[in-house]
Amino acid sequence: MLLYPFQSMNVKYNQVKAMWAITRASLRSILRSPSAVIFSIAFPMIFILVFGFIGGSGKVSFKIAIDKNADTLNPVFQDISSVPGIIIVNKAEQDIKEDLEKGRITAVVNIQKPNNPTSPYTITLKSSEAVNQQNLGILQSILASIIGRIDKSTYPAAPTYATINRDVQKIPGRNYKTIDFILPGQLGFSLLSSGVFGVAFLFFNLRQHLVLKRFYATPIKRSYIILGEALSRVIFQISTAVIIIGIGHFAFGYTLVHGFLTFLEIMVLSFIALIIFMGFGFIVSGVAKNESTIPPFANIVTLPQFLLAGTFFSIEVFPTWLQPLCNILPLTHFNNAMRKIAFEGSHLQDCGFEIGILFIWGVVVYAAAVKLFKWE
């Protein structure tokens, strides 16, 4: 009775107020933790600064389309199809136009057979301002190399088998910069690191130092304890996301197609992803037997996603047998949705597939977390 004199006055215990007290205390603890600041802000910002100053698109391979009226029976087309770094996509004409405008494909290649049998084939390229110009230059060089090889091996007596029209037809599009590819990956890196490592260490230490046990001596419910601690992590990490996007946009010109509306949608997407990533942290904190086992378990969750989810480079550079694994990772779908919203001008409702996959992961992860999470 002496511990809670207010209860003798029939005053109902305020669970929400107690939860906010836990949130504030936990947030102060996070801000005082060097590792939290380093993983959430320092590491992503280092990568953003490095790639922001270097330039380039961060993509190794690229996609092209073949014009519907192109002659595909000649050796030039056959050789293009066998180049490892070039992916030929087959889509409707309107879809190809949209992909060009958004920089998803490098060019549409048209190979025209001459009317005069003695004249060379004519190769023309259609591209857009959104396309990485380095990739366009590489494509032109590859085509020139293919033609040179054909001239030398098959048609040595002819002047040339084909000519490339150097006047590339370009349709309007946004300028795709390094930062437009690398920043979503680094934001995902920050959210995943914080969600897994931060939550795992936090709740393990709360159990180990009997803090949770002391909470039991108070009237606050267990659900509010979880909410209070989780809310502090969400506030800290969303604030970190604001810093990362702000520096990327104002210092390096990171594209936010619809301005503040795009920023808000990115914040909502980041919140959804963070909640799901925190579920992995609850699982790790539950299965870890001691503090030294947390990093190995956490790395099992995070490292494959850092490397395979399009964080630093496109998943298209991986072998085709590995890409299905890349495409089921939750971080992959966060990165894809983030790039669609920020650069392509999509909205959250246009990212239903990616968000749906994230929600499926959320259901699976939290179902496992409920089974594995330990209070004592």
Contacts in CASP RR format, 6 or more apart in sequence:
PFRMAT RR
TARGET T0000
AUTHOR 0000-0000-0000
METHOD contacts of the structure
MODEL  1
MLLYPFQSMNVKYNQVKAMWAITRASLRSILRSPSAVIFSIAFPMIFILV
FGFIGGSGKVSFKIAIDKNADTLNPVFQDISSVPGIIIVNKAEQDIKEDL
EKGRITAVVNIQKPNNPTSPYTITLKSSEAVNQQNLGILQSILASIIGRI
DKSTYPAAPTYATINRDVQKIPGRNYKTIDFILPGQLGFSLLSSGVFGVA
FLFFNLRQHLVLKRFYATPIKRSYIILGEALSRVIFQISTAVIIIGIGHF
AFGYTLVHGFLTFLEIMVLSFIALIIFMGFGFIVSGVAKNESTIPPFANI
VTLPQFLLAGTFFSIEVFPTWLQPLCNILPLTHFNNAMRKIAFEGSHLQD
CGFEIGILFIWGVVVYAAAVKLFKWE
1 7 0 8 1.000
1 8 0 8 1.000
3 217 0 8 1.000
4 13 0 8 1.000
4 219 0 8 1.000
6 13 0 8 1.000
7 13 0 8 1.000
7 219 0 8 1.000
13 219 0 8 1.000
13 220 0 8 1.000
15 219 0 8 1.000
15 220 0 8 1.000
15 221 0 8 1.000
15 224 0 8 1.000
16 224 0 8 1.000
18 218 0 8 1.000
18 219 0 8 1.000
18 220 0 8 1.000
18 224 0 8 1.000
19 220 0 8 1.000
19 224 0 8 1.000
19 225 0 8 1.000
19 227 0 8 1.000
19 228 0 8 1.000
19 231 0 8 1.000
20 228 0 8 1.000
22 220 0 8 1.000
22 224 0 8 1.000
22 225 0 8 1.000
22 228 0 8 1.000
22 229 0 8 1.000
22 232 0 8 1.000
23 228 0 8 1.000
23 229 0 8 1.000
23 231 0 8 1.000
23 232 0 8 1.000
23 235 0 8 1.000
24 232 0 8 1.000
25 232 0 8 1.000
26 202 0 8 1.000
26 228 0 8 1.000
26 229 0 8 1.000
26 232 0 8 1.000
26 233 0 8 1.000
27 232 0 8 1.000
27 235 0 8 1.000
27 236 0 8 1.000
29 232 0 8 1.000
30 36 0 8 1.000
30 232 0 8 1.000
30 233 0 8 1.000
30 236 0 8 1.000
31 37 0 8 1.000
31 236 0 8 1.000
35 197 0 8 1.000
36 194 0 8 1.000
36 198 0 8 1.000
36 236 0 8 1.000
39 190 0 8 1.000
39 193 0 8 1.000
39 194 0 8 1.000
39 197 0 8 1.000
40 190 0 8 1.000
40 193 0 8 1.000
40 194 0 8 1.000
40 236 0 8 1.000
40 237 0 8 1.000
40 240 0 8 1.000
41 190 0 8 1.000
41 240 0 8 1.000
41 243 0 8 1.000
41 244 0 8 1.000
43 189 0 8 1.000
43 190 0 8 1.000
43 193 0 8 1.000
44 186 0 8 1.000
44 187 0 8 1.000
44 189 0 8 1.000
44 190 0 8 1.000
44 244 0 8 1.000
45 186 0 8 1.000
45 244 0 8 1.000
45 247 0 8 1.000
47 182 0 8 1.000
47 186 0 8 1.000
47 189 0 8 1.000
47 312 0 8 1.000
48 179 0 8 1.000
48 182 0 8 1.000
48 183 0 8 1.000
48 186 0 8 1.000
48 244 0 8 1.000
48 247 0 8 1.000
48 248 0 8 1.000
48 252 0 8 1.000
51 58 0 8 1.000
51 178 0 8 1.000
51 179 0 8 1.000
51 182 0 8 1.000
52 177 0 8 1.000
52 178 0 8 1.000
52 179 0 8 1.000
52 182 0 8 1.000
52 252 0 8 1.000
54 178 0 8 1.000
55 177 0 8 1.000
55 178 0 8 1.000
56 132 0 8 1.000
56 134 0 8 1.000
56 177 0 8 1.000
56 178 0 8 1.000
57 132 0 8 1.000
57 134 0 8 1.000
57 135 0 8 1.000
57 176 0 8 1.000
57 177 0 8 1.000
57 178 0 8 1.000
57 181 0 8 1.000
58 178 0 8 1.000
58 181 0 8 1.000
58 182 0 8 1.000
58 312 0 8 1.000
58 313 0 8 1.000
58 314 0 8 1.000
59 132 0 8 1.000
59 135 0 8 1.000
59 181 0 8 1.000
59 313 0 8 1.000
59 314 0 8 1.000
59 316 0 8 1.000
59 317 0 8 1.000
60 85 0 8 1.000
60 313 0 8 1.000
60 314 0 8 1.000
60 316 0 8 1.000
60 317 0 8 1.000
61 84 0 8 1.000
61 85 0 8 1.000
61 86 0 8 1.000
61 87 0 8 1.000
61 314 0 8 1.000
61 316 0 8 1.000
61 317 0 8 1.000
62 85 0 8 1.000
62 86 0 8 1.000
62 87 0 8 1.000
62 105 0 8 1.000
62 106 0 8 1.000
62 132 0 8 1.000
62 135 0 8 1.000
62 138 0 8 1.000
62 139 0 8 1.000
63 86 0 8 1.000
63 87 0 8 1.000
63 88 0 8 1.000
63 89 0 8 1.000
63 99 0 8 1.000
63 104 0 8 1.000
63 105 0 8 1.000
63 106 0 8 1.000
63 316 0 8 1.000
64 80 0 8 1.000
64 86 0 8 1.000
64 87 0 8 1.000
64 88 0 8 1.000
64 89 0 8 1.000
64 105 0 8 1.000
64 106 0 8 1.000
64 107 0 8 1.000
64 108 0 8 1.000
64 109 0 8 1.000
64 139 0 8 1.000
65 88 0 8 1.000
65 89 0 8 1.000
65 90 0 8 1.000
65 91 0 8 1.000
65 96 0 8 1.000
65 99 0 8 1.000
65 105 0 8 1.000
65 107 0 8 1.000
65 108 0 8 1.000
65 109 0 8 1.000
66 72 0 8 1.000
66 77 0 8 1.000
66 88 0 8 1.000
66 108 0 8 1.000
66 109 0 8 1.000
66 110 0 8 1.000
66 111 0 8 1.000
67 108 0 8 1.000
67 109 0 8 1.000
67 110 0 8 1.000
67 111 0 8 1.000
67 126 0 8 1.000
68 93 0 8 1.000
69 110 0 8 1.000
69 112 0 8 1.000
70 77 0 8 1.000
70 109 0 8 1.000
70 110 0 8 1.000
70 111 0 8 1.000
70 112 0 8 1.000
71 77 0 8 1.000
71 111 0 8 1.000
71 112 0 8 1.000
71 113 0 8 1.000
71 121 0 8 1.000
72 111 0 8 1.000
74 111 0 8 1.000
74 113 0 8 1.000
74 121 0 8 1.000
74 162 0 8 1.000
75 150 0 8 1.000
75 154 0 8 1.000
75 161 0 8 1.000
76 111 0 8 1.000
76 121 0 8 1.000
76 123 0 8 1.000
76 143 0 8 1.000
76 146 0 8 1.000
76 147 0 8 1.000
76 150 0 8 1.000
76 161 0 8 1.000
76 162 0 8 1.000
77 111 0 8 1.000
79 146 0 8 1.000
79 149 0 8 1.000
79 150 0 8 1.000
80 86 0 8 1.000
80 88 0 8 1.000
80 109 0 8 1.000
80 142 0 8 1.000
80 143 0 8 1.000
80 146 0 8 1.000
81 88 0 8 1.000
83 142 0 8 1.000
86 139 0 8 1.000
86 142 0 8 1.000
87 316 0 8 1.000
89 96 0 8 1.000
89 99 0 8 1.000
89 105 0 8 1.000
91 99 0 8 1.000
96 105 0 8 1.000
96 108 0 8 1.000
97 171 0 8 1.000
99 105 0 8 1.000
100 107 0 8 1.000
100 108 0 8 1.000
100 126 0 8 1.000
100 127 0 8 1.000
100 128 0 8 1.000
100 130 0 8 1.000
100 131 0 8 1.000
100 171 0 8 1.000
100 173 0 8 1.000
101 128 0 8 1.000
101 130 0 8 1.000
101 171 0 8 1.000
101 172 0 8 1.000
101 173 0 8 1.000
102 130 0 8 1.000
102 173 0 8 1.000
102 174 0 8 1.000
102 343 0 8 1.000
102 344 0 8 1.000
103 128 0 8 1.000
103 130 0 8 1.000
103 131 0 8 1.000
103 132 0 8 1.000
103 173 0 8 1.000
103 174 0 8 1.000
103 176 0 8 1.000
105 131 0 8 1.000
106 127 0 8 1.000
106 131 0 8 1.000
106 132 0 8 1.000
106 135 0 8 1.000
106 136 0 8 1.000
106 139 0 8 1.000
107 125 0 8 1.000
107 126 0 8 1.000
107 127 0 8 1.000
107 131 0 8 1.000
107 136 0 8 1.000
107 139 0 8 1.000
107 168 0 8 1.000
108 125 0 8 1.000
108 126 0 8 1.000
108 127 0 8 1.000
109 123 0 8 1.000
109 124 0 8 1.000
109 125 0 8 1.000
109 143 0 8 1.000
110 123 0 8 1.000
110 124 0 8 1.000
110 125 0 8 1.000
110 126 0 8 1.000
111 121 0 8 1.000
111 122 0 8 1.000
111 123 0 8 1.000
111 162 0 8 1.000
112 121 0 8 1.000
112 122 0 8 1.000
112 123 0 8 1.000
112 124 0 8 1.000
113 121 0 8 1.000
114 120 0 8 1.000
114 121 0 8 1.000
114 122 0 8 1.000
120 158 0 8 1.000
120 159 0 8 1.000
120 160 0 8 1.000
120 161 0 8 1.000
120 162 0 8 1.000
120 163 0 8 1.000
121 161 0 8 1.000
121 162 0 8 1.000
121 163 0 8 1.000
122 162 0 8 1.000
122 163 0 8 1.000
122 165 0 8 1.000
123 143 0 8 1.000
123 147 0 8 1.000
123 162 0 8 1.000
123 163 0 8 1.000
123 164 0 8 1.000
123 165 0 8 1.000
124 164 0 8 1.000
124 165 0 8 1.000
124 168 0 8 1.000
124 169 0 8 1.000
125 136 0 8 1.000
125 139 0 8 1.000
125 140 0 8 1.000
125 164 0 8 1.000
125 165 0 8 1.000
125 168 0 8 1.000
125 169 0 8 1.000
126 168 0 8 1.000
126 169 0 8 1.000
126 170 0 8 1.000
126 171 0 8 1.000
127 136 0 8 1.000
127 168 0 8 1.000
127 169 0 8 1.000
127 170 0 8 1.000
127 171 0 8 1.000
128 170 0 8 1.000
128 171 0 8 1.000
128 172 0 8 1.000
128 173 0 8 1.000
129 170 0 8 1.000
129 171 0 8 1.000
129 172 0 8 1.000
129 173 0 8 1.000
129 174 0 8 1.000
129 175 0 8 1.000
130 173 0 8 1.000
130 174 0 8 1.000
130 175 0 8 1.000
130 176 0 8 1.000
131 176 0 8 1.000
132 176 0 8 1.000
136 168 0 8 1.000
140 164 0 8 1.000
140 166 0 8 1.000
143 164 0 8 1.000
144 164 0 8 1.000
147 160 0 8 1.000
147 161 0 8 1.000
147 162 0 8 1.000
147 163 0 8 1.000
147 164 0 8 1.000
148 160 0 8 1.000
148 161 0 8 1.000
150 161 0 8 1.000
150 162 0 8 1.000
151 158 0 8 1.000
151 160 0 8 1.000
151 161 0 8 1.000
154 161 0 8 1.000
155 161 0 8 1.000
174 255 0 8 1.000
174 257 0 8 1.000
174 343 0 8 1.000
176 343 0 8 1.000
177 252 0 8 1.000
177 253 0 8 1.000
177 254 0 8 1.000
177 255 0 8 1.000
179 248 0 8 1.000
179 252 0 8 1.000
179 253 0 8 1.000
179 254 0 8 1.000
180 254 0 8 1.000
180 255 0 8 1.000
180 339 0 8 1.000
180 342 0 8 1.000
180 343 0 8 1.000
181 314 0 8 1.000
181 339 0 8 1.000
182 312 0 8 1.000
183 244 0 8 1.000
183 245 0 8 1.000
183 248 0 8 1.000
183 254 0 8 1.000
183 342 0 8 1.000
184 334 0 8 1.000
184 335 0 8 1.000
184 338 0 8 1.000
184 339 0 8 1.000
184 342 0 8 1.000
185 309 0 8 1.000
185 310 0 8 1.000
185 311 0 8 1.000
185 312 0 8 1.000
185 335 0 8 1.000
185 338 0 8 1.000
186 244 0 8 1.000
186 311 0 8 1.000
187 241 0 8 1.000
187 244 0 8 1.000
187 245 0 8 1.000
187 270 0 8 1.000
187 338 0 8 1.000
188 273 0 8 1.000
188 311 0 8 1.000
188 331 0 8 1.000
188 334 0 8 1.000
188 335 0 8 1.000
188 338 0 8 1.000
189 306 0 8 1.000
189 311 0 8 1.000
190 237 0 8 1.000
190 240 0 8 1.000
190 241 0 8 1.000
190 244 0 8 1.000
191 237 0 8 1.000
191 241 0 8 1.000
191 270 0 8 1.000
191 273 0 8 1.000
191 274 0 8 1.000
191 277 0 8 1.000
191 334 0 8 1.000
192 277 0 8 1.000
192 302 0 8 1.000
192 305 0 8 1.000
192 306 0 8 1.000
192 331 0 8 1.000
193 302 0 8 1.000
194 233 0 8 1.000
194 236 0 8 1.000
194 237 0 8 1.000
194 240 0 8 1.000
194 274 0 8 1.000
194 277 0 8 1.000
195 233 0 8 1.000
195 237 0 8 1.000
195 274 0 8 1.000
195 277 0 8 1.000
195 278 0 8 1.000
195 279 0 8 1.000
195 280 0 8 1.000
195 281 0 8 1.000
196 277 0 8 1.000
196 278 0 8 1.000
196 280 0 8 1.000
196 281 0 8 1.000
196 284 0 8 1.000
196 298 0 8 1.000
196 301 0 8 1.000
196 302 0 8 1.000
197 281 0 8 1.000
197 294 0 8 1.000
197 295 0 8 1.000
197 298 0 8 1.000
197 302 0 8 1.000
198 233 0 8 1.000
198 281 0 8 1.000
199 230 0 8 1.000
199 233 0 8 1.000
199 278 0 8 1.000
199 279 0 8 1.000
199 280 0 8 1.000
199 281 0 8 1.000
199 282 0 8 1.000
199 284 0 8 1.000
199 285 0 8 1.000
200 281 0 8 1.000
200 282 0 8 1.000
200 284 0 8 1.000
200 285 0 8 1.000
200 288 0 8 1.000
200 294 0 8 1.000
200 297 0 8 1.000
200 298 0 8 1.000
201 285 0 8 1.000
201 291 0 8 1.000
201 294 0 8 1.000
202 229 0 8 1.000
202 233 0 8 1.000
202 285 0 8 1.000
203 212 0 8 1.000
203 229 0 8 1.000
203 281 0 8 1.000
203 282 0 8 1.000
203 285 0 8 1.000
203 286 0 8 1.000
203 373 0 8 1.000
204 285 0 8 1.000
204 286 0 8 1.000
204 288 0 8 1.000
204 291 0 8 1.000
204 294 0 8 1.000
205 211 0 8 1.000
205 291 0 8 1.000
206 212 0 8 1.000
206 229 0 8 1.000
207 285 0 8 1.000
207 374 0 8 1.000
207 375 0 8 1.000
207 376 0 8 1.000
208 291 0 8 1.000
212 225 0 8 1.000
212 375 0 8 1.000
212 376 0 8 1.000
213 376 0 8 1.000
215 225 0 8 1.000
222 375 0 8 1.000
230 278 0 8 1.000
233 274 0 8 1.000
233 278 0 8 1.000
234 271 0 8 1.000
234 274 0 8 1.000
234 275 0 8 1.000
237 270 0 8 1.000
237 274 0 8 1.000
238 267 0 8 1.000
238 270 0 8 1.000
238 271 0 8 1.000
238 274 0 8 1.000
241 266 0 8 1.000
241 267 0 8 1.000
241 270 0 8 1.000
242 267 0 8 1.000
245 254 0 8 1.000
245 256 0 8 1.000
245 263 0 8 1.000
245 266 0 8 1.000
246 254 0 8 1.000
248 254 0 8 1.000
249 256 0 8 1.000
254 342 0 8 1.000
255 342 0 8 1.000
255 343 0 8 1.000
256 262 0 8 1.000
256 263 0 8 1.000
256 266 0 8 1.000
256 342 0 8 1.000
257 341 0 8 1.000
257 342 0 8 1.000
257 343 0 8 1.000
257 344 0 8 1.000
257 345 0 8 1.000
258 345 0 8 1.000
262 341 0 8 1.000
262 342 0 8 1.000
262 345 0 8 1.000
265 341 0 8 1.000
265 347 0 8 1.000
265 348 0 8 1.000
266 338 0 8 1.000
266 341 0 8 1.000
266 342 0 8 1.000
268 348 0 8 1.000
269 334 0 8 1.000
269 337 0 8 1.000
269 338 0 8 1.000
269 341 0 8 1.000
269 348 0 8 1.000
269 351 0 8 1.000
269 355 0 8 1.000
272 355 0 8 1.000
272 358 0 8 1.000
272 359 0 8 1.000
273 330 0 8 1.000
273 331 0 8 1.000
273 334 0 8 1.000
273 358 0 8 1.000
275 362 0 8 1.000
276 330 0 8 1.000
276 358 0 8 1.000
276 359 0 8 1.000
276 361 0 8 1.000
276 362 0 8 1.000
276 365 0 8 1.000
277 330 0 8 1.000
279 362 0 8 1.000
279 365 0 8 1.000
279 366 0 8 1.000
279 369 0 8 1.000
280 298 0 8 1.000
280 301 0 8 1.000
280 365 0 8 1.000
281 298 0 8 1.000
281 301 0 8 1.000
281 369 0 8 1.000
282 366 0 8 1.000
282 369 0 8 1.000
282 372 0 8 1.000
282 373 0 8 1.000
283 365 0 8 1.000
283 368 0 8 1.000
283 369 0 8 1.000
283 372 0 8 1.000
283 373 0 8 1.000
284 294 0 8 1.000
284 297 0 8 1.000
284 298 0 8 1.000
284 301 0 8 1.000
285 294 0 8 1.000
285 373 0 8 1.000
285 374 0 8 1.000
286 372 0 8 1.000
286 373 0 8 1.000
286 374 0 8 1.000
287 297 0 8 1.000
287 372 0 8 1.000
288 294 0 8 1.000
288 297 0 8 1.000
304 329 0 8 1.000
305 311 0 8 1.000
305 329 0 8 1.000
305 330 0 8 1.000
305 331 0 8 1.000
305 332 0 8 1.000
306 312 0 8 1.000
306 331 0 8 1.000
308 315 0 8 1.000
308 318 0 8 1.000
308 322 0 8 1.000
308 325 0 8 1.000
308 326 0 8 1.000
308 329 0 8 1.000
308 332 0 8 1.000
309 315 0 8 1.000
309 326 0 8 1.000
309 329 0 8 1.000
309 331 0 8 1.000
309 332 0 8 1.000
309 334 0 8 1.000
309 335 0 8 1.000
310 326 0 8 1.000
310 331 0 8 1.000
310 332 0 8 1.000
310 335 0 8 1.000
311 331 0 8 1.000
311 335 0 8 1.000
315 323 0 8 1.000
315 326 0 8 1.000
315 327 0 8 1.000
315 332 0 8 1.000
316 323 0 8 1.000
318 326 0 8 1.000
326 332 0 8 1.000
328 357 0 8 1.000
330 357 0 8 1.000
330 358 0 8 1.000
330 361 0 8 1.000
330 362 0 8 1.000
333 353 0 8 1.000
333 354 0 8 1.000
333 355 0 8 1.000
333 356 0 8 1.000
333 357 0 8 1.000
333 358 0 8 1.000
334 354 0 8 1.000
334 358 0 8 1.000
336 351 0 8 1.000
336 354 0 8 1.000
337 346 0 8 1.000
337 351 0 8 1.000
337 354 0 8 1.000
337 355 0 8 1.000
340 346 0 8 1.000
340 350 0 8 1.000
340 351 0 8 1.000
340 354 0 8 1.000
341 347 0 8 1.000
341 348 0 8 1.000
341 351 0 8 1.000
348 355 0 8 1.000
END
